[in-house]
Amino acid sequence: MAELRTGPLERERTPLIERLDRDMQSSFPQSNTPQIRRAGVDLNGVMSVLSKHLYSTPTVALRELVQNAHDSILRRRLEQPDWQDPSRIEVIGDSASNTVRIVDTGAGLTEHEIHAYLATVGVGYTRGLRQSGHEDSGLIGMFGLGFLSAFVLARRVSVRTTSYQQPELGFCYVSSNAEQYSVTPMPARPVGTEITLELQDEYSALTQAARLREILERYCVLLREPIHVGGDAQPINPEPPPWRLAADAALHPLQQRRRDLEFAARFEHDFEPICCLPVRPDERVDVRGLLWIQDGGTYGTSDNRNLSVFLRGMLLDDDARDLLPSWAGFVGGVIESNRLTPTASREDLQRDDHYAAIQHALAEALIAGLGEVARQQPEAWRRVLLRHNEALLGAALCDERLFALMMDSLRVPTSQGDLPASELLSRGAVHVLLDNDSGFEEMLFRAMGVPVAHGNRYAVVPFLRRWAQAKGQRLVELGTEQGNRQLFRLDRLPERETAWLAEQLGSAGEELVIARFSPEELPLVVVPDRDAELKRRLEDDEADKRISTAALRLARQFTRKLDNRQPSRLYVNLDNPAVQALLAAVGEERGEAAHAALLLRSFKVIIAGQGRGQPATSLNQALAGLADSVKRLLGQ
């Protein structure tokens, strides 16, 4: 007759609770000496947490049980060196009986091992093996909790096992809750273990071979031991990943690239991989794997990072994007490591020193790999640049090697379309508009025949600053004090004429500036003062919510000297024939001067109205003024 047993935690609980009850029923003696006591353990609560709430999804239980089968096979190889038979793990569903069986040809368990390891929470035989010198053997288990996951899915669990140490004996473990169990002798079976899960009704879909295959192909596809589902002769993991190929099995580069892309396509569900970048171990990290560039187009802020992390061949996390650089929003990958530290649920990674080292290693692999693609796969490199140009503008700013690689290949959005930075050079400088608030700014450069970069687009300004510095070229940023000095040569007029122009041509919020600039055909230009605009933004109360105190204080130190600056500057061009004629008329006090000034003012407002923020009333008034000026010129 089977003996019903309880786990070791419960055997300790009974005398402990009795002692606590006695203590609570008696008065505690007054003493200054602290008493050492043993903490109680509520096994029922512990088992509920571990078996019901440790994992994010119940299907993880299948991963844990297959992992145990895998480790049992490795244990048998370690402890029974003369065993040379093929290994096998089978997962079989039976809808008629609503069961799932996991069968392995591993080491099996003796009766003592059933009690000491299988039925004892937190004690794992595998952990002992790893700590005894077999850390690099490929063993996965560590916490002694995996078997408990069976009770997430099953209302009853049976384990039939025969150990290689006692091949003539068999034992059957049965439990409904992991707290109480029975072990009975049974006829010997082939060495190994068979676990039968009598599923709860809500998990009956797991009896379907297609569902089992879907789950196990996700978690177990990189395990070295063959895993068969539903009696299928073909395992779900028939081939090793590309990085495990033996040196003597090296392929031609074209064949290797094709194989890498086929492997990547199995893990990249949203995009086609363009090219693959190898991840190789070094003296600091053991990580191996494959990264790839996705074919889907990205913007600067797109984040399609996709990284699967396998620990000793078992999937640990299929959304480990934080291991990839933040700028790599167009990268997917699969990596494998033996040294990463999992959480107890084995669904996440601890952020320790090795985690940080792998982050660095992946960034290095990505940078080096992009360089290799640029040199050896020009067609793929052109596709990378075409799909991810904007994102790469920002990425290039994160590493000097990336910038050196891409500075002459990336294209910048300009008034003449997307151009390489080198084609923006005109009149000894690269010109950039920081925003498009004023229709005058872009018109100025069109009239000059100069391509101008759109500085309000992602990463354009810092990229061009770095490019100009690297090439020893000037960068003109229109709207800044420094940029305006390079475009407009300041001049002077008598105070009376300056005041008259300000009254006739100026508007509220504009500072009149007398200057000379090209092209001479352009009579005037309105340029927003970007420094004054920055000051207004920083003084906005909302800035306190968006910007850190230290950064805000530093920025306000810069803008404090900008007091009383108008938000825009109206540059009047003394080289323009119309302006020269207007000034001559003013000097002669001719009545037509006011009409001519109204015409220029209307021109100013209409052109400025092509930008943002121009009130409709101002534009309508300008159009009316234009019509009135024409009528007066025609004498109507």
C-alpha positions in Angstrom: 0.0 0.0 0.0 1.3 3.4 -0.9 2.4 5.7 1.9 1.1 9.2 1.8 3.9 11.7 2.5 4.3 15.4 3.0 7.2 17.5 1.8 10.0 18.4 4.2 8.7 21.9 4.7 5.5 20.6 6.1 7.2 18.1 8.5 9.0 21.0 10.1 5.9 23.1 10.2 3.9 21.1 12.7 6.2 21.2 15.8 7.0 24.8 15.0 3.4 25.9 15.0 2.8 23.9 18.2 5.6 25.7 19.9 4.4 29.1 18.6 0.9 28.3 20.0 2.3 27.5 23.4 4.3 30.7 23.3 1.3 32.8 22.5 -0.8 31.2 25.2 1.8 31.9 27.9 3.1 35.3 29.1 6.6 36.1 27.8 9.1 36.6 30.6 10.7 40.0 30.9 14.3 39.7 29.7 16.9 41.9 28.2 18.4 38.9 26.4 17.1 38.5 22.8 15.7 35.1 22.0 16.6 33.2 18.8 13.5 31.8 17.2 12.8 29.8 14.0 10.5 31.4 11.4 7.4 29.4 10.5 6.6 28.3 7.0 3.1 28.0 5.7 3.6 25.3 3.1 0.2 25.7 1.6 0.8 29.4 0.9 4.3 28.8 -0.4 3.2 26.1 -2.8 0.3 28.3 -4.0 2.7 31.1 -4.8 5.3 28.9 -6.4 3.0 26.7 -8.4 0.3 29.2 -9.3 1.9 32.6 -9.4 5.6 32.3 -10.3 5.1 32.2 -14.0 3.5 34.8 -16.3 1.8 32.2 -18.5 0.8 28.6 -17.7 2.5 27.3 -20.8 5.9 28.0 -19.2 5.3 24.7 -17.3 5.9 22.7 -20.5 9.2 24.5 -20.9 10.2 23.6 -17.4 9.3 20.0 -17.7 11.2 19.6 -21.0 14.1 21.3 -19.4 14.1 18.8 -16.6 14.1 16.0 -19.2 17.0 17.7 -21.0 19.0 17.9 -17.8 18.3 14.3 -17.0 19.8 13.2 -20.3 22.9 15.3 -19.7 23.2 13.9 -16.2 23.1 10.4 -17.6 25.9 11.2 -20.0 28.0 12.6 -17.2 27.4 9.8 -14.7 27.2 6.8 -17.2 30.0 7.5 -19.7 29.5 4.1 -21.4 25.9 5.0 -22.4 26.0 5.8 -26.1 22.4 5.3 -27.1 20.6 8.1 -29.0 18.8 10.5 -26.6 15.2 11.4 -27.1 12.5 13.6 -25.5 8.9 13.0 -26.4 5.9 15.2 -25.7 2.6 13.5 -26.4 -0.9 14.9 -26.0 -4.0 12.7 -25.7 -7.3 14.5 -26.0 -9.3 11.4 -25.1 -7.8 11.2 -21.7 -7.0 14.9 -21.5 -3.4 14.2 -20.7 0.1 15.3 -21.8 3.1 13.0 -21.3 6.7 14.1 -21.3 9.0 11.1 -21.8 12.8 11.1 -21.7 15.7 8.6 -21.9 17.6 10.4 -19.2 19.1 9.1 -15.9 15.8 8.4 -14.2 15.3 8.6 -10.4 15.8 6.2 -7.5 13.3 6.1 -4.7 15.7 8.1 -2.5 16.1 10.8 -5.3 12.3 11.1 -5.6 12.0 12.0 -1.9 15.2 14.1 -1.8 14.9 16.1 -5.0 11.6 15.6 -6.9 9.4 16.1 -3.8 11.5 18.6 -2.0 10.9 22.3 -2.8 14.0 24.3 -3.7 16.5 21.3 -3.8 17.7 20.4 -7.3 20.1 17.6 -8.3 21.1 19.6 -11.3 22.3 22.5 -9.2 24.6 20.1 -7.2 26.0 18.8 -10.5 26.8 22.3 -11.8 28.4 23.3 -8.6 30.6 20.2 -8.5 32.5 21.1 -11.6 30.0 20.7 -14.5 29.1 24.3 -14.9 30.0 24.2 -18.6 28.2 20.9 -19.3 25.1 22.6 -20.7 22.9 21.8 -17.6 20.1 24.4 -17.2 18.3 23.8 -13.9 19.3 25.8 -10.9 16.5 26.5 -8.4 14.8 23.2 -7.8 11.4 24.7 -8.6 10.7 23.6 -12.2 8.7 20.5 -11.4 6.2 22.5 -9.4 5.1 24.1 -12.6 3.4 20.9 -13.5 0.7 21.7 -10.9 -0.2 24.9 -12.7 -1.6 22.8 -15.6 -2.6 19.5 -14.0 -5.1 18.4 -11.4 -3.0 15.3 -10.9 0.7 14.5 -11.8 2.2 11.0 -12.1 5.9 10.3 -12.5 7.0 6.8 -13.6 10.8 6.4 -13.5 13.6 3.8 -13.6 17.1 4.9 -12.7 20.2 3.8 -14.6 21.6 3.0 -11.2 18.8 0.4 -10.5 17.6 -0.6 -14.0 15.6 -3.5 -12.5 13.4 -1.3 -10.3 10.7 1.2 -11.1 8.8 3.7 -9.0 5.6 5.8 -9.4 5.2 9.2 -7.8 1.6 10.6 -7.7 0.4 13.9 -6.3 -2.5 16.3 -6.8 -1.1 19.4 -5.1 2.7 18.9 -4.6 2.1 19.1 -0.8 1.2 15.5 -0.4 2.4 12.6 -2.5 2.8 8.9 -2.7 5.5 6.7 -4.1 4.9 3.0 -5.0 7.1 0.3 -6.6 6.2 -0.6 -10.2 7.7 -2.9 -12.8 10.9 -1.5 -14.3 10.5 0.6 -17.5 13.3 1.6 -19.9 15.8 3.8 -18.1 14.4 7.3 -18.0 11.3 9.1 -16.8 7.7 9.6 -18.0 5.6 12.4 -16.5 1.9 12.4 -17.1 -0.2 15.5 -16.6 -3.9 15.0 -16.1 -4.8 18.4 -17.3 -7.3 20.8 -15.8 -10.2 21.4 -18.2 -9.1 24.9 -19.1 -5.8 23.6 -20.5 -7.3 20.8 -22.7 -6.1 22.6 -25.8 -2.5 21.5 -24.9 -3.4 17.9 -25.9 -3.3 19.1 -29.5 0.0 18.4 -31.3 -0.1 21.7 -33.2 -0.4 23.6 -29.9 2.4 21.7 -28.2 4.6 22.2 -31.2 4.0 25.9 -31.3 4.9 26.2 -27.6 8.0 24.0 -27.7 9.3 25.5 -30.9 9.3 28.9 -29.1 11.1 27.8 -26.0 13.2 24.8 -26.9 14.3 25.2 -30.5 17.9 25.7 -29.6 18.2 22.7 -27.2 20.8 20.2 -28.2 18.8 17.1 -27.3 16.1 16.1 -29.9 12.5 16.9 -28.9 9.7 15.0 -30.7 6.0 16.1 -30.5 3.1 13.7 -31.0 5.2 10.8 -32.2 6.6 12.8 -35.1 9.8 11.3 -36.4 11.2 14.8 -37.2 12.3 16.7 -34.0 11.3 20.4 -33.6 15.0 21.2 -33.2 16.7 19.4 -36.1 19.6 21.8 -36.8 21.9 23.8 -34.6 21.9 27.6 -34.9 24.5 29.0 -37.3 27.0 29.9 -34.6 27.3 26.3 -33.4 28.6 25.0 -36.7 31.9 23.2 -36.3 35.0 24.9 -37.8 35.4 22.0 -40.3 31.9 22.5 -41.5 32.4 26.1 -42.5 30.3 27.2 -45.5 31.1 29.5 -48.5 30.3 33.1 -47.5 27.2 33.2 -49.8 25.9 30.0 -48.3 26.6 31.2 -44.8 24.6 34.4 -45.5 21.7 32.5 -46.9 21.7 30.2 -43.9 21.9 33.1 -41.5 19.0 34.9 -43.2 16.8 31.7 -43.1 17.5 31.4 -39.4 16.7 35.0 -38.8 13.4 34.8 -40.6 12.2 32.1 -38.2 12.5 34.7 -35.3 11.7 37.9 -37.1 7.9 37.9 -37.4 7.2 41.5 -38.5 9.9 42.3 -41.1 12.2 40.6 -43.6 15.9 40.5 -42.5 18.1 42.5 -44.9 21.5 41.2 -43.6 22.9 39.4 -40.6 25.7 40.4 -38.2 27.5 37.7 -36.1 27.9 38.0 -32.3 31.1 36.3 -31.2 32.4 35.6 -27.6 35.5 37.1 -26.3 37.5 37.0 -23.1 34.9 39.1 -21.2 31.6 37.5 -22.4 30.5 34.1 -23.6 27.6 35.5 -25.7 27.1 34.1 -29.2 24.4 34.7 -31.7 23.1 36.6 -34.6 21.8 40.1 -35.1 20.0 41.3 -38.2 18.8 44.6 -39.8 15.1 44.7 -40.5 13.7 45.6 -43.9 10.8 47.7 -42.6 11.3 51.5 -43.0 11.9 53.4 -39.8 11.7 57.0 -38.5 14.0 58.5 -36.0 11.8 57.4 -33.0 10.8 54.0 -34.3 11.6 51.2 -31.9 11.2 47.7 -33.5 14.0 46.1 -31.5 13.5 42.4 -31.2 15.9 40.2 -29.2 15.4 36.6 -28.0 17.8 35.4 -25.3 18.5 31.7 -24.8 20.2 30.5 -21.6 22.0 27.2 -22.3 19.7 26.6 -25.3 16.4 27.4 -23.5 14.5 30.5 -24.3 14.5 32.9 -21.4 13.2 36.1 -22.8 11.9 36.9 -26.3 11.6 40.6 -25.7 15.0 41.5 -24.3 15.2 44.7 -26.3 17.0 46.6 -23.5 20.2 44.6 -24.2 20.3 46.3 -27.6 21.4 50.0 -28.0 18.6 52.4 -27.8 19.5 53.8 -31.2 19.1 50.4 -32.8 15.3 50.5 -33.4 15.7 48.6 -36.6 17.6 45.5 -35.3 16.5 42.0 -34.3 18.5 39.2 -33.0 18.9 35.9 -31.2 21.7 35.4 -28.6 22.8 32.5 -26.4 24.8 32.6 -23.1 25.7 30.3 -20.3 26.5 33.1 -17.8 23.4 35.3 -17.7 21.6 35.0 -14.4 17.8 34.3 -14.7 15.1 35.2 -12.2 13.5 32.3 -10.3 10.7 32.2 -12.9 13.3 32.0 -15.7 11.4 34.6 -17.7 13.7 37.6 -17.1 17.3 38.4 -16.5 19.0 39.9 -13.5 20.6 43.2 -14.3 24.1 42.3 -13.0 27.6 42.9 -14.3 27.4 40.2 -17.0 24.2 41.7 -18.3 26.0 45.1 -18.7 28.9 43.3 -20.3 26.6 41.7 -22.9 24.9 45.0 -23.6 28.3 46.4 -24.5 29.3 43.3 -26.5 26.1 43.6 -28.6 26.7 47.3 -29.3 30.2 46.4 -30.4 29.0 43.5 -32.6 26.4 45.8 -34.2 28.9 48.5 -35.0 31.5 46.1 -36.3 28.9 44.2 -38.3 27.5 47.3 -40.0 31.1 48.1 -41.1 31.5 44.6 -42.6 28.2 44.8 -44.5 29.2 48.2 -45.9 32.5 46.7 -47.1 31.4 43.2 -48.3 27.7 43.5 -49.1 27.2 46.8 -51.1 23.7 45.8 -52.3 22.5 45.0 -48.7 24.2 48.2 -47.4 22.3 50.3 -49.9 19.0 48.8 -48.7 20.0 49.5 -45.1 20.7 53.1 -45.9 17.4 53.4 -47.9 15.2 51.9 -45.2 16.8 53.4 -42.1 18.4 56.7 -43.2 16.7 58.9 -40.6 17.3 56.5 -37.7 20.9 56.1 -38.7 21.4 59.9 -38.6 20.7 59.7 -34.9 22.7 56.4 -34.5 25.7 57.9 -36.1 25.9 60.5 -33.3 26.2 57.8 -30.7 29.5 56.4 -31.8 32.5 57.9 -33.6 33.0 54.7 -35.6 29.4 54.7 -36.8 29.7 58.4 -37.7 32.9 57.8 -39.7 31.3 54.9 -41.5 28.1 56.7 -42.5 28.9 60.4 -42.6 29.3 60.5 -46.4 26.5 58.0 -47.1 23.5 59.2 -45.1 21.2 61.7 -46.8 19.8 64.9 -45.2 16.3 66.3 -45.9 16.7 69.6 -47.7 14.8 72.2 -49.7 16.0 70.3 -52.8 15.2 66.8 -51.6 17.3 64.3 -49.7 21.0 65.0 -50.3 24.3 63.8 -48.9 25.8 66.4 -46.6 28.6 67.0 -49.1 26.1 68.2 -51.7 24.8 70.9 -49.3 28.1 72.7 -49.5 27.5 76.1 -51.3 29.3 79.4 -51.0 31.8 77.8 -48.6 29.2 76.7 -46.1 26.4 74.3 -45.2 23.1 76.0 -44.5 20.3 74.8 -42.2 16.9 76.1 -41.3 16.1 75.4 -37.7 12.4 75.6 -38.3 9.9 76.6 -41.0 7.9 79.2 -39.2 8.7 81.9 -41.7 8.1 81.6 -45.4 10.9 84.0 -46.0 13.7 81.7 -44.8 13.3 79.0 -47.4 12.6 81.6 -50.1 15.8 83.3 -49.2 17.8 80.2 -49.9 15.8 79.4 -53.0 16.6 82.8 -54.4 20.2 82.3 -53.5 20.1 78.9 -55.3 21.4 77.2 -52.2 20.1 73.9 -50.8 19.1 74.3 -47.2 18.8 71.4 -44.7 15.5 71.1 -42.7 16.8 71.4 -39.2 13.5 70.6 -37.6 13.8 67.0 -38.8 15.2 64.2 -36.6 19.0 64.5 -35.8 19.7 66.8 -38.8 21.2 69.7 -36.8 23.6 67.7 -34.6 24.6 65.5 -37.5 25.5 68.5 -39.7 27.3 70.1 -36.8 29.4 67.0 -36.4 29.9 66.7 -40.2 31.0 70.3 -40.6 33.4 69.9 -37.7 34.9 66.7 -39.2 35.2 68.3 -42.7 36.4 71.7 -41.5 33.4 73.4 -43.1 31.2 76.3 -41.9 27.6 75.6 -40.8 25.2 78.5 -41.1 22.1 78.1 -38.8 19.7 80.7 -39.9 17.9 82.4 -37.0 20.8 82.2 -34.5 23.0 85.2 -33.8 26.0 83.4 -35.3 24.2 82.2 -38.4 22.6 85.6 -39.1 26.0 87.3 -38.9 27.3 85.0 -41.7 24.3 85.8 -44.0 23.6 89.5 -43.3 26.2 92.2 -43.4 25.0 94.9 -41.0 24.8 98.5 -42.2 23.4 101.8 -41.0 21.0 104.6 -42.1 20.3 108.0 -40.6 18.0 107.7 -37.6 15.1 109.5 -39.4 15.1 107.0 -42.3 15.5 104.0 -40.0 12.5 105.2 -37.9 10.4 105.8 -41.1 11.2 102.3 -42.4 10.3 100.7 -39.0 7.0 102.5 -39.0 6.1 101.7 -42.5 7.4 98.2 -42.9 7.6 96.8 -39.4 5.0 94.9 -37.4 4.6 94.2 -33.7 7.3 91.8 -32.4 9.8 92.7 -35.2 13.2 94.4 -34.8 14.2 96.4 -37.9 17.8 95.6 -39.0 19.5 97.5 -41.8 21.8 95.1 -43.8 23.1 94.0 -47.1 22.7 90.4 -48.3 22.3 88.2 -51.4 20.4 88.0 -53.6 20.1 91.7 -54.1 16.7 91.1 -55.8 15.2 90.3 -52.4 14.2 93.6 -50.7 13.6 92.3 -47.2 13.6 89.1 -45.1 11.8 88.3 -41.8 13.9 85.8 -39.7 12.6 84.5 -36.4 15.1 84.9 -33.5 15.7 81.3 -32.4 17.6 82.4 -29.3 14.7 84.6 -28.1 12.3 81.7 -28.9 14.3 79.4 -26.8 14.1 81.9 -23.9 10.3 82.0 -24.2 10.1 78.2 -24.1 12.4 78.0 -21.1 10.4 80.6 -19.2 7.2 78.8 -19.8 5.9 77.2 -16.6 5.5 73.9 -18.4 9.2 73.7 -18.9 9.6 73.0 -15.2 7.6 69.8 -15.8 9.6 68.6 -18.8 13.2 69.5 -18.1 15.4 68.5 -15.2 16.2 71.3 -12.7 20.0 71.2 -13.5 19.5 71.3 -17.2 16.9 74.1 -17.0 19.2 76.2 -14.8 22.1 75.8 -17.2 19.9 76.8 -20.2 18.4 79.8 -18.4 21.9 81.1 -17.7 22.4 81.3 -21.4 19.1 83.0 -22.2 19.2 85.5 -19.2 21.2 87.9 -21.4 18.5 88.0 -24.1 16.2 90.3 -22.2 13.9 92.6 -24.4 14.7 90.8 -27.6 12.0 90.8 -30.2 10.8 87.4 -31.5 11.7 88.3 -35.1 14.1 90.4 -37.1 13.2 92.3 -40.2 16.3 92.6 -42.4 16.0 95.4 -45.0 18.4 95.0 -48.0 20.2 98.2 -48.9 21.5 96.4 -52.1 18.0 96.0 -53.4 17.0 98.5 -56.2 13.4 98.9 -54.9 14.7 99.7 -51.4 17.2 102.2 -52.8 14.4 103.9 -54.8 12.2 103.9 -51.7 14.9 105.6 -49.6 15.4 108.2 -52.4 11.7 109.0 -52.4 11.7 109.3 -48.6 14.7 111.7 -48.9 12.8 113.8 -51.4 9.6 113.6 -49.3 7.6 112.3 -52.2 4.1 111.1 -51.5 4.5 107.9 -53.5 7.0 106.7 -50.8 4.2 105.6 -48.5 2.4 103.7 -51.3 5.6 101.9 -52.3 6.2 101.1 -48.6 2.7 99.6 -48.3 3.5 97.4 -51.3 6.7 96.1 -49.7 4.9 95.6 -46.4 2.2 93.6 -48.2 4.9 91.5 -49.9 6.5 90.8 -46.5 3.3 89.7 -44.9 2.2 87.5 -47.8 5.6 85.7 -48.0 5.7 85.3 -44.2 2.2 83.9 -44.3 3.6 80.8 -46.1 5.0 79.8 -42.7 3.2 78.9 -39.5 1.6 81.2 -37.0 0.5 84.1 -39.4 -3.0 85.3 -38.5 -5.5 85.2 -41.3 -6.5 88.8 -40.6 -2.9 90.0 -41.2 -2.8 88.1 -44.5 -6.1 89.6 -45.6 -5.0 93.1 -44.7 -1.8 92.5 -46.7 -3.8 91.4 -49.8 -6.0 94.4 -49.4 -3.0 96.7 -49.1 -1.4 95.1 -52.2 -4.6 95.8 -54.2 -4.8 99.4 -52.9 -1.2 100.0 -53.9 -1.7 98.7 -57.4 -4.8 100.9 -57.8 -2.9 104.0 -56.6 0.0 103.3 -59.0 -2.5 103.1 -61.8 -4.1 106.3 -60.7 -7.5 104.8 -59.8 
